[in-house]
Amino acid sequence: MIAPALPSTLLPSALRTPVLVGAVLARRHALRRRDRWSRDQLHAHQARELDRLRRYAYAHSPFYRRLHAGRSGAALTELPVLTKAALMEHFDEVSTRPDVRLAATEAYLARASGEALFRGRYYVAGTAGTTGRRGVFVWDFAEWVHVVSSYNRAFDWAGSVAGLTRQVKTAIVSSTDPSHQSARVGASIHSRWVPTLRLDAGEDLDGIVERLNTWRPQMLIAYASMLRLLAARQLAGDLAIAPRFVFSASEVLTDSTRQLATRAWGTVPHDVYAATETAGIAAECGLHRGMHLFEDLVVTEIVDEHDRPVPVGTYGAKVLVTVLFSRTLPLIRYEMSDSVSPAGRHDCPCGRPYALIAGIQGREQEALTFPTAQGGSRAVQPIVFHHVMDAVHTAGWQITQLPGGELEVLLLPVGPVGPVEETLVARDVAEALTEQGVLPPPVRVRTVTAIPRTSLGKAPLIRAERPCTATP
């Protein structure tokens, strides 16, 4: 159940972190109890929390009263889908708080710095806008406890148990932009119990290595692309850290990156599936048999392009998420373009009741479209390229479909890469596309000294450059 927002007068900034840490530890105890639930208990909890969320949204959000008019008693799967475009267009009506309005939150993000909260009481984060328009999301203190606790659950499942009597020195290599959720969470957990070094993935790699060598973290959290780079530097002898726990987040963790990181640090990295909109959605337990969905926090529907559930073992076109603890900005059947494959079971030997997902292959826009011999077109899923590139000995890679249709493959070499290797990569990519029933375009392979990153420090594995549209 969601506690009411705490007035800023009750939570001075000097006390915010200790109070937050205490609340997260209390929430961790509650989440651990849920790990021992039966499926029936989990479903009953979902039904109760969903009912509370919908009642709150109908009472406080004009948008949901209108969107769900005549459907207040309908099943979740019968409700309309909420797109990011619709959310941002109707933000002020979706918001349940009269002091949370889009213009003010965007103005706050534009000048965000340090740890100051929006209106002294709200946490705000924005998405990078890789699928079009940027999204803005807001949480009060009680909701933020759930956000941080969802990430803490992933650490807890891996055995990293920070607490009042146990310190876990942590390093996070992602984004330090205060408008990004990972930076906000990193700032929130930084305390004497979880001393945290936050490094920006866009910084010079040599500088990151040097600071990590000095910090010597017990827990390392990073984008998957950064894990690959750091693992390569560890194996080369430049990086000399010994983290007991390694976590990958925000990007696709490929098999080759997982294996490289395991070789580098002697521990299998834990994959965490999260998003700005939802916080944690799923994570691996210590057995690495798939990712457990956080079904007690987020209802996740894996669907095709027509919003129909996909069969087990099939990658969906998107997911529809309902965040059971969202109140300031309720999210009910909110659409995210993640391509996820359901495992269709919840029988992990760890005994946790949550359903498993078999894999994540990235955002929908990473599926590239190519012409077929019959004159049509077909989308090729990211996993096809992952299989090809996992066999390449490289410290990093990126495939870009250029506006003309040709493919550019960037390789960040571990050692010298010659024209023969580049030719082989181009051949393998073309052959993989032919096997998918499409006509392969020209494939150009280049070795580079760095993979281009987004403004938030991410290095997407597969992307499409859209032609620029002239503005009259």
C-alpha positions, 0 to 999 in steps of 0.5 A: 500500500502507498503511504501519503506523500511526506510534506517537505517540511517533515523531511529536511534535505539533511535527513532525506538520505537516512530516512530513505535508507531506513524506509528501503530497509523496511521495504526490503523486509516486506519484499523478502516475505513476498518471495515466499508467497504462492502464486495464489497469494501473488495474484491476490496481491496484484488484484488488490493493488490494481484495484487501489491504483484504479480507484485512486486514478479515477478519483484524482486524475481527470484523464483516467476518468475520461479514458476509462469511462464506462470501463471502471469494472473491466478487466485490465486487459480490456482497458485502452493502452496509454502511449508516451505521446498520449501521456505527455500530451495530457500530462497535466490531466494524468497528474493527480497532484495540482502542483505537478504540471508539465511545464514546471517539471520540464523547467526543473529538468532543464536546470536540474543540478545537485540533489534539489527536489522539484518543489522540495518534495518530488523526484523527477526524471526524463527519458532520453527520447530515443523512441521520439518524444522525451517522457517525464516522470514524477514520484513523491517520497513514498513512491521513490522508496518503491523505486529504490527498493526495486533496484535493491531487490536485484542486489538482495537476490544476488547476495549483496546485502547492505544494511545498518551493520554492513557496508557495500562499497559501490561504483555505478558507471552509467549517467551522472545527468541529474535528469536521468533516473540512474543518477537519481537512484545513485545519489539516493543510495549514496550513504555511509552504508552504501558509499557510491562512486558515480561515473559517467559512461561518456567520460574518457575510459582511461579516467574511469579505469583510474578512478575505479582502481582507486575506489576498488568497489565491492559492487559494480553496476554499469551499462552492458556496453561499459561492462564489456569495455571494463572487462576487456581492460581488466583482462588486459591488466589495466583495471585491477578491481575485484568486485564480488557483485556485478550488475548489468542494466539499461542495455542488452547483456549479450552472451559474449559480454556475460562470458567476458565479464565472468572471465574478468572478475570470476563472478557471473554478472546479474542482468537487471531489466528496468526502465525510467517509467517503472524502475525495476521490472525483472532481475536474475536470481543467483541461479541465472535461470532467467529473469524473474518479473517483479509481478508484485510491483509491476504488471507486465504484459508482453504483446504483439503489435496488436496488443495481443499476448505472444506465445511462450518463446516468442519475442513480443513487439512491446510491453504494456506495464501497469505500475502498481505503486504509481500515484503521482503520475499513474501508469496503467497499461503504459506502452514501452517498446521493449522486445521481451520473450516470456519463459512461460513458467515460474518454477525456478529452483530458487522457489520465488513465485514470480514468472520468468522471462527468457530474454530481452532483445532491446527496444522495438526500433532496433528491429531493422527493416530490409526489402525482400526478393518478392518486393515486400519488406521484413523486419529483422530482430536484434537477436539475429545480429547479436548471434553474429556479433557474439562470435567476433572477438571485440571490445565493443560493436554497433550496427547502424542502418544508414538512411540509404539502407546500407549497414555500417558496422563499427568494431572496437578492437581488443587488438589489431584488426585487419581487412580480412577480419573486417571482410569476414564480419561483413560476410557473416552479417550479409549471410545472416540477413539472407537466412532471414529471407531479406536482400542484404544491403552493402555492409561496411565495417570500420574499426574505431577507437570509441563507440558513439554514445547517446547524451545519457552515455548509452551505446545502443548495439543496433540503431537506424538513422532516419532520413532528415525531413526538411522543414518548410 
